[in-house]
């Protein structure tokens, strides 16, 4: 079940984030990622979720949070039609079940309902997420070498994607 949440369930999302980083996902954190730091990071998003500048979804399987995605809405006057899809995370135990696809589709639908017509994102080139976005109809713009550090703190290339949404 995919649901948009009004506040980050930080404890549950921390488990998903730690699992993603320990599994090699380049999502802004390096190893070791302390669970308390992950909880704190999610708690820090609460004001943006509350004021609507950050849209946040969770995926639950049997009541347990197994995934998440967010859309960061642009706030400048000339950018209010766009947003950034970010932090698509699926716990390794739930991968291969269409959770990532369901999260992205929900984010696209609700972003469109909020007036967003263009979404952008970046992801580690060649990662599993890279192929997810390509299969979901996102358009690859290009690659930036050594853009972000992976969990082992090694520089990796990042691919930029965009998608026009109705």
Secondary structure, DSSP 8 states (H G I E B T S, - for coil): -EEE-SS--HHHHHHHHHHHHHTT--SS--SS--HHHHHHHHHHTHHHHHHTSEEEEEEEETTEEEEEEEEEE--STTTTTEEEEEEEEE-GGGTTSSHHHHHHHHHHHHHHHTT--EEEEEEETTSHHHHHHHHTT-EEEEEEEEEEE-TTS-EEEEEEEEEE--
